[in-house]
Amino acid sequence: MDLLRASESNQSMVMAELDPVPSTVQIQRPTSRGHAGCCHIIRRPDRVTVVFPVDFEDETDRALARLYLQHFVEAQRKASTKADAPLCDFRRGNNLPAEVASVYKKGSTDDIAGFLSFTFLASHVTAERKRERAIELLVSFLTYLDCHVKASKTHMHSRMRQKKDALLGVLHDTPTNT
């Protein structure tokens, strides 16, 4: 009887690995475009993957988010010599991660910024403190990203205004030929 239960348990683990159904958790208010504000959690026997669809209503914000996330993943790869860092991957909206391909219709995510995935192995969350910290960071990640995108946009606008003022000053100081 115990062997049968173990066999059923192993079979369900194999099925979960072959065809996992992502659990979707709403953690923020979605945009009017409807893609952001949630995360998909895919549980497997040896890891848990959390996938964030990243979308912004403004095209400039989407472009900044793409750029920021590409640099985020690259920095994480360079710093991932530590075993404490979860695996991180970013894919553009037209390149769905396999974990969430069953959730979205083909072509429905082509115009979003993309998908950011964090994969946690058992070693990342063995201690209770590590697990709580990981959950805390995941829950606040979209707010963190939104804050950085808006701050980058504000900084760029400020720099453009300063440059415009400098160029106008040069233009006003130029003598005119009449």
N, C-alpha and C positions, 0 to 999 in steps of 0.2 A: 504494500500500500504506500509506504514512504517512497519507494522507488518510482511509483506512478506519479506521485505529487512532484518529485524532483524532475521527472521527465516532463510533466506539464509545465513546471516552472521554467525549465530550460527552453522548452518550445515557445513559451510566451516571450522569453527574453530574445530569442532569435527572431520572432515575429516583430517585436518592438524595434529591433535593430534594422530589419529589412523595410518595414513600412511604419515608421513612427507617426503618430497623429499629433501634430503640435497643439499644445494648449495655448490659447490666446488670452492674455491678461491685459485689460485696459488700465493704463497707468497715468494717462493724461487725457485731456479733452482732445478729440481728433480735429484735424483741420477741416475746412469746408470741402477739401478734396478727398477726405476720408481715409487716407492711408496711415497717417502717423498717430501717435498717442498710445500705441499698444506694443506689446512684445510677444513673441512666440517662444514657448519653452518646449524643447524637445528632450525628453528623458531617454537615455539609453543605459544599458547596464554599467558601462565604464565611464560615462560622461554625461554632462548636461549642457546643451547648447541653447543660448538665448539669442534670438534674432530680433533686431529692432528695424522696422521699416522707417526710414528717415525721409520726411517730406516737409516742405515749407510751401506756403502759398505764393510767395514772391520768387520769381526766377533767379534773381540775384542771390537771395538767401539759399536757394537750392544749389547754385554754383559754389558759393562759399562753403556750404556744408560738405559737398563732394570733396572739395580741396582740403578742408580741415580733416575729414575722416581718412582720406588717403594718407595725409601726413601723420595722423594719429596711429594708423596701422603700421606705417613704416617705422615710426619711433618705437612702437611696441615691439616690433620684430628685432630691432637693434638692441633693445633693452631686455629682451626675453631670455637672457642668459640665466636669469633667476628662475627657479622652478615655481616661484610663487605667482608669477604672472599668468593669467589665463591666455589661451590662444585667441587671436583676434583676426577677423577677416572682413573686408569691405568689398561689396559688389554693387555696381551701378544698377539702377532700376530695371534695365532691359536684360540683366543677367541674374535671374533669380537663384538664390541658394537652393540646393536640392532639398534641404530640410523643410522649406515652406512652399515648394512648388505646387503642392496639392491645395494650398489655401487660396492662391491667387489665380485668376484666369490669365491665360497667355495674352500678353500685350497690354494688360491692365496697369502695369507698373512701369511702363517704358519711360514715362516723363517724371518719375519721382527721383529724388537725389540718390537713393540706393538703400542697401541693407547692410547693417553692421551686425556681425555675429561674434559672440563671446562663447568660447567652449571651456567649461570647467571640468577638470579631471578630479578624481577623488582626492589627490594630494593638495588641491587648491582649497578644499573645504573640510579638511579633517577635523580641525579644532573648531569649537563652537564660536569662538571670537572671529576666526577667519570667515566662517559661513555667514555670520551676521554682517560683517563688513562688506562681503561680496554682495549680499542682498541689498544693503543700504546703498551701495554705489550703483547697482543696476537700476534700482527704483528711481534714483535721481539723475540717471544718465541723460535722458532727453532734455531735462531742464538745464543741465550742464552744457549740453551741446547748443541748445537754443541761446543761452547766455553768451557763449563764445562766438557764435555766428553773428548775433546782434552787436556785440562789442567790436568785432572785426569790421562790420559794416559801418559802424559809427566812426571808428578810427579812420577808415578809408575816406569817408565823407569829410571828416575834419581836415585830413591831409589835402584833399582836393580843394576845399575852400581856401586853405592857406596858400596853395599854389596859385589859385585864381587871383587872390588878392595881391600876391607878389607880381604876377604877370600884369595885372591892371595898373599897379604902381609903376612898373617899367613903361607901360604904354602911355600913361599920363605924363611921365617925365620926358618922353621923346618929343623933340621939336617937330613941328609940322611944317611942310613946305607949302606956302600959299603965295 
